[in-house]
Amino acid sequence: MKSLLSVSAGALVAAGLCVAAAAPANASCSRFVGTADGWDKRDALSGAQGALAQSIKEFKATKGSRVSVSAMKAKPQPYWRESVSADLYLKPDVVTSQSYTVCWRGVVSPVVCTAGAKVCW
């Protein structure tokens, strides 16, 4: 059973590392989010922030290094449910100068996190 959970969690982590850039917030800014799952909050948080950072790094390569990155609270990107109810959130949110991350109890994985940032150039 443990190996089945491990395989399921691994598949979700791989799917969760996909990071999407949303439509531009204005003429010179875009919103980026990264979602990942894990066995605990630290694991999921690291995955979400890592996916977000990688996406921003790739974006900077196309726009040049003269971009600014700031924290942005993103809407959670749950895998197996349409929304996240207030009682499922794992507080506190983690806010840095470059990302705002929310985490919650998942359906299949114990924890899922979404990190968000606003990138302007």
C-alpha positions as CSV (number, residue, x, y, z in Angstrom):
1,M,0.0,0.0,0.0
2,K,2.8,2.4,0.9
3,S,4.4,1.8,-2.6
4,L,1.1,2.6,-4.2
5,L,0.9,5.9,-2.3
6,S,4.5,6.6,-3.2
7,V,3.8,6.1,-6.9
8,S,0.6,8.2,-6.8
9,A,2.3,11.0,-5.0
10,G,5.2,10.9,-7.4
11,A,2.8,11.2,-10.4
12,L,1.1,14.2,-8.7
13,V,4.3,15.9,-8.0
14,A,5.3,15.6,-11.6
15,A,2.0,17.0,-12.7
16,G,2.1,19.7,-10.1
17,L,5.5,21.1,-11.2
18,C,3.8,22.5,-14.3
19,V,3.7,26.3,-13.9
20,A,1.5,28.5,-15.9
21,A,1.8,32.2,-16.8
22,A,-1.7,33.8,-16.8
23,A,-2.8,36.6,-19.0
24,P,-0.9,39.8,-18.4
25,A,-2.2,41.8,-15.4
26,N,-1.5,45.0,-17.3
27,A,0.7,46.0,-20.3
28,S,4.0,45.1,-18.6
29,C,3.2,42.6,-15.9
30,S,2.3,38.9,-15.8
31,R,1.1,36.6,-13.0
32,F,2.9,33.3,-12.4
33,V,1.8,30.4,-10.2
34,G,3.3,27.1,-9.2
35,T,1.5,24.2,-7.6
36,A,3.0,21.0,-6.0
37,D,2.1,18.4,-3.5
38,G,4.0,16.6,-0.9
39,W,4.0,14.4,2.2
40,D,4.1,17.5,4.5
41,K,3.9,21.3,4.2
42,R,7.6,21.8,3.9
43,D,7.8,19.3,1.0
44,A,4.8,20.8,-0.9
45,L,6.0,24.4,-0.2
46,S,9.4,23.7,-1.5
47,G,8.0,22.1,-4.7
48,A,5.6,25.0,-5.4
49,Q,8.2,27.7,-4.8
50,G,10.8,25.8,-6.8
51,A,8.4,25.4,-9.8
52,L,7.5,29.1,-9.6
53,A,11.2,30.2,-9.4
54,Q,12.1,28.0,-12.4
55,S,9.3,29.5,-14.5
56,I,10.4,33.0,-13.6
57,K,14.0,32.2,-14.4
58,E,12.9,31.0,-17.8
59,F,10.8,34.1,-18.3
60,K,13.7,36.3,-17.4
61,A,15.8,34.6,-20.0
62,T,13.4,35.8,-22.7
63,K,12.9,39.3,-21.2
64,G,16.3,40.0,-19.8
65,S,17.3,40.4,-16.2
66,R,15.6,43.8,-15.8
67,V,12.4,42.4,-14.4
68,S,10.9,42.9,-10.9
69,V,9.3,40.1,-9.0
70,S,6.9,40.6,-6.1
71,A,4.7,38.3,-4.0
72,M,1.1,37.8,-5.2
73,K,-1.5,35.7,-3.5
74,A,-2.7,33.3,-6.1
75,K,-5.9,31.3,-6.2
76,P,-5.2,27.7,-5.1
77,Q,-4.8,25.2,-7.9
78,P,-6.2,22.0,-6.4
79,Y,-5.8,18.7,-8.2
80,W,-8.8,16.7,-7.2
81,R,-11.4,19.3,-6.1
82,E,-12.9,22.4,-7.6
83,S,-12.1,24.7,-4.7
84,V,-10.5,24.6,-1.3
85,S,-12.8,25.3,1.7
86,A,-11.5,27.5,4.6
87,D,-11.2,24.6,7.0
88,L,-8.6,22.8,4.8
89,Y,-6.0,25.6,4.7
90,L,-2.8,25.0,6.6
91,K,-1.9,28.3,8.2
92,P,0.1,30.4,8.3
93,D,0.6,31.4,4.6
94,V,4.2,31.7,3.6
95,V,5.1,35.1,2.2
96,T,8.5,36.2,1.0
97,S,9.6,39.2,-1.1
98,Q,9.1,37.2,-4.3
99,S,6.2,34.8,-3.6
100,Y,3.0,34.2,-1.6
101,T,2.3,30.6,-0.9
102,V,-0.9,29.0,0.4
103,C,-1.2,25.4,1.4
104,W,-4.0,23.0,2.2
105,R,-4.8,19.4,3.0
106,G,-5.2,17.4,-0.2
107,V,-7.5,14.6,-1.3
108,V,-4.8,12.1,-2.4
109,S,-1.6,13.8,-1.2
110,P,-1.4,15.0,2.4
111,V,-0.5,18.6,1.4
112,V,-0.8,20.8,-1.7
113,C,0.6,24.3,-2.1
114,T,0.2,27.1,-4.7
115,A,2.8,29.8,-4.9
116,G,2.2,33.1,-6.7
117,A,4.3,36.0,-8.0
118,K,3.8,39.1,-10.2
119,V,6.6,39.7,-12.7
120,C,6.9,43.2,-14.3
121,W,9.3,44.5,-16.9
